[in-house]
Amino acid sequence: MLLIGHGTRDETGTEEFLALADVLARRVAPLPVAPALLEFQKPTIREAWDSLVQCGATHIRVAPLLLFAAGHARQDIPAEISACAERTPGVIHSQSEPLSRAPSIVDLLVERITHTASDLSVDRRESVTLVMVGRGSHDPCAGSDMRVLGEVTARRAGFSNHAVAFYAMAEPRLPKVLDQVASDSRTQTVLVQPHLLFHGRLYDAIAGQVREAADRHPDVRFGMGGYLGATEEVAEAVRRRAFSPAMAESS
């Protein structure tokens, strides 16, 4: 299995990606798992592909560690994989879909939200609004998928008041949404759940925007949940996608 992450300049985020590869390897043993990063860090996709071929792999399951389908899943990763496949005739490959609304991902989001609410001692009789925030994408399908995920997660977590926001590249942006929900006279608590895989500058930037909103609205409590991380739930979502019977093989 070739696990492909986006890549980050954040050292902690890279370490968490490699830790997830170890979690996944335990789940799919004895199949080998080779981690690769699309940008910023090594190992590259070519290096990881070659390592699997050298181990004797004849069918490589390409598993993009992406939350939604956009340019990386549809263009960048397939182009890199095609270039690798041309160099190793006889090795077939199949590419799984992004994680999207995989059941274990939704379960993990609900767990993160519940933990944040518990930390704040949220009383469900309060007027609480859940704000799911994604990185954002110019791809409209990715934005729509994030909105559906927000709806599904809010329903599962038991929040009737909820909204979806984006950090960049799509509307509405997080500061605007936070101001809107906090300005509602009925709102007492805002729970923000970032939909991110690992630590990095983006997670820190979202946390900064939440703190700024709290300063602007001192009468409203704000809480922010953790990212998904190198967890069993994420590894299980990758495994289920990679071994889906609907995956097509390419040579």
C-alpha positions in Angstrom: 0.0 0.0 0.0 1.3 3.4 -1.0 0.0 6.0 1.5 0.2 9.5 0.1 0.0 12.6 2.3 -0.2 16.2 1.2 2.9 17.2 3.0 3.6 20.1 5.4 6.5 22.2 6.4 5.5 21.6 10.0 7.7 19.0 11.6 5.0 17.8 14.0 2.6 17.3 11.2 5.1 15.2 9.3 5.8 13.1 12.3 2.1 12.5 12.8 1.7 11.4 9.1 4.5 8.9 9.5 3.0 7.7 12.8 -0.3 7.1 10.9 1.6 5.0 8.4 2.8 2.8 11.2 -0.8 2.5 12.6 -2.0 1.6 9.1 0.8 -1.0 8.7 -0.4 -2.8 11.8 -3.9 -2.9 10.4 -3.0 -4.3 7.0 0.0 -6.6 8.0 1.7 -8.5 6.5 1.2 -6.2 3.5 3.9 -3.5 3.4 2.9 0.2 3.7 5.2 2.8 2.1 4.5 6.5 3.1 5.0 9.3 0.6 4.5 13.0 0.6 3.2 15.0 -2.4 4.9 18.3 -1.4 7.5 19.8 0.9 9.0 16.6 2.5 10.4 13.2 1.7 9.9 10.4 0.9 8.6 11.3 -2.5 5.9 9.2 -4.3 8.6 7.9 -6.7 10.8 6.8 -3.8 8.0 5.1 -2.0 6.8 3.4 -5.2 10.3 2.1 -5.9 10.6 0.7 -2.4 7.4 -1.3 -2.8 8.5 -2.7 -6.2 11.9 -3.6 -4.7 9.9 -5.6 -2.1 8.3 -7.6 -4.9 5.0 -5.8 -5.1 3.0 -6.5 -8.3 -0.2 -4.6 -7.3 0.2 -1.3 -5.5 -2.9 0.1 -3.8 -2.5 3.9 -3.9 -4.2 5.5 -0.8 -4.4 9.3 -0.9 -4.7 10.6 2.6 -7.0 13.4 1.5 -10.2 14.5 3.1 -12.0 15.4 -0.1 -11.7 15.0 -3.8 -10.1 18.0 -5.5 -7.1 18.7 -7.7 -4.6 16.6 -5.8 -6.8 13.5 -5.9 -8.0 14.0 -9.5 -4.8 15.3 -11.2 -1.6 15.6 -9.2 -1.5 12.1 -7.6 -2.7 10.2 -10.7 0.0 12.0 -12.8 2.7 11.1 -10.4 1.5 7.5 -10.2 1.3 7.2 -14.0 4.9 8.3 -14.3 5.9 5.7 -11.8 3.9 3.0 -13.5 5.6 3.7 -16.9 8.9 2.9 -15.3 7.8 -0.5 -13.9 5.8 -2.4 -16.6 3.9 -5.3 -15.2 3.1 -3.6 -11.9 -0.6 -2.7 -11.7 -2.1 -0.2 -9.3 -5.5 1.0 -8.0 -6.3 4.4 -6.4 -8.8 4.7 -3.6 -11.1 7.6 -2.9 -10.5 10.4 -0.4 -11.8 9.8 3.1 -14.8 12.1 2.8 -17.7 10.8 5.1 -16.1 7.5 6.0 -18.0 6.1 9.1 -14.9 6.0 11.3 -14.1 9.6 10.4 -17.6 10.8 11.4 -17.2 8.8 14.6 -13.9 10.5 15.4 -15.3 13.9 14.7 -18.2 13.3 17.1 -15.8 12.1 19.7 -13.7 15.3 19.3 -16.8 17.5 19.6 -18.1 15.6 22.6 -14.7 16.0 24.3 -14.6 19.7 23.7 -18.2 20.1 25.0 -17.2 18.1 28.1 -14.1 20.3 28.7 -16.4 23.3 28.7 -19.0 21.6 30.9 -21.5 22.4 28.3 -25.1 22.0 29.4 -27.2 20.9 26.5 -30.0 23.2 27.7 -27.7 26.1 26.7 -27.9 27.6 23.3 -24.9 26.0 21.6 -23.8 26.3 18.0 -21.4 23.9 16.4 -19.1 25.3 13.6 -17.3 22.9 11.4 -14.4 24.5 9.6 -12.5 23.1 6.6 -9.4 24.2 4.9 -11.3 25.2 1.8 -10.9 24.5 -1.9 -11.6 26.1 -5.2 -13.2 22.8 -6.2 -17.0 23.2 -5.7 -17.5 19.5 -5.1 -15.1 19.5 -2.2 -17.0 22.4 -0.7 -20.3 20.6 -1.1 -18.8 17.5 0.5 -17.7 19.5 3.5 -21.1 21.0 3.9 -22.8 17.6 3.8 -20.2 16.3 6.3 -21.0 19.2 8.6 -24.7 18.3 8.5 -24.1 14.6 9.1 -21.7 15.3 12.0 -23.9 17.8 13.7 -26.9 15.5 13.5 -24.8 12.6 15.0 -23.4 14.8 17.7 -26.9 16.1 18.6 -26.5 19.8 17.7 -29.5 21.4 15.9 -27.6 24.7 15.6 -24.7 24.3 13.3 -22.8 26.0 10.5 -19.9 25.3 8.1 -17.0 27.6 7.4 -13.8 27.6 5.5 -10.3 29.0 6.3 -9.5 29.9 2.7 -10.4 29.6 -1.0 -14.2 29.2 -0.3 -17.0 31.0 1.3 -18.1 31.7 4.0 -14.8 32.3 5.8 -14.5 31.4 9.5 -14.3 34.9 11.1 -17.5 35.9 9.3 -19.3 32.8 10.5 -18.1 33.1 14.0 -19.3 36.7 14.2 -22.7 35.7 12.8 -23.3 32.9 15.2 -21.9 34.8 18.2 -24.0 37.9 17.4 -27.2 35.9 17.8 -28.5 36.9 21.3 -29.5 33.4 22.0 -26.0 31.9 21.5 -24.2 31.1 24.7 -21.5 28.8 23.5 -19.7 28.2 20.2 -17.9 24.9 19.6 -15.5 25.0 16.6 -14.3 21.7 15.1 -11.5 22.0 12.6 -11.7 19.2 9.9 -7.9 18.7 9.5 -5.8 15.6 9.6 -2.6 16.8 11.5 -1.1 19.7 13.3 0.3 22.5 11.2 0.2 26.2 10.5 -3.4 25.9 9.4 -4.6 24.5 12.7 -2.7 27.2 14.6 -4.2 29.9 12.3 -7.7 28.6 12.9 -7.1 28.6 16.7 -5.9 32.2 16.4 -9.1 33.2 14.6 -11.2 31.5 17.3 -9.3 33.5 20.0 -9.9 36.7 18.1 -13.6 36.0 17.9 -13.7 35.3 21.6 -12.1 38.8 22.2 -14.8 40.4 20.0 -17.6 38.5 21.8 -16.7 38.4 25.5 -20.2 37.3 26.5 -20.0 34.1 24.4 -17.9 31.0 25.3 -15.7 29.5 22.6 -14.2 26.1 22.5 -12.1 24.4 19.8 -11.6 20.7 19.1 -8.5 18.8 18.1 -7.6 17.6 14.6 -8.1 14.0 13.5 -4.5 12.8 14.1 -2.6 9.5 13.8 -5.5 7.5 15.1 -7.0 4.1 14.6 -10.1 5.7 13.2 -8.2 7.4 10.4 -6.2 4.3 9.6 -9.4 2.3 9.4 -11.0 4.8 7.0 -7.9 4.5 4.8 -7.9 0.7 5.0 -11.6 0.4 4.1 -11.2 2.8 1.1 -8.1 0.9 -0.2 -9.8 -2.5 -0.1 -13.2 -1.3 -1.5 -14.4 -3.8 -4.1 -15.3 -0.8 -6.3 -11.7 0.1 -6.9 -10.6 -0.1 -10.5 -7.2 -1.5 -11.4 -4.8 0.1 -13.9 -1.6 -1.2 -15.4 
